[in-house]
C-alpha cells in the first residue's frame, strides 16, 4: 500500500547522500538565521522557505516533492539555528 511506498522512500532517502546534502545546506541557512537580531522572525522565515522550496518542486518538470527532503530541510535549519544561537557568532 501507500504506507509501504513511504517507508521505502524514507529508508532509501536516509541512506542516500541527497538527504545529507539537504541537511548541510539548510544547516548553513539556520546558522545565518541565528545571526539576525530578529531571531524568532528569521527562524520562522527560514523554516517557511525550507518548506516552500520543497512543496514548489512539483511545479517544475525535473523535481518532485519528497517528505525526507522536507524533513532534512527543516532539521538542518533547526540544528543550524541552535548551533548558531549557542555559539558566539555576532548578531547583525
Secondary structure, 3 states (H helix, E strand, C coil): CHHHHHHHHHHHHHHCHHHHHHHHHHHHHHHHHHHCCCHHHHHHHHHHHHHHHHHHHHHCCCCCCCHHHHHHHHHHHHHHHHHHHCCCCCCC
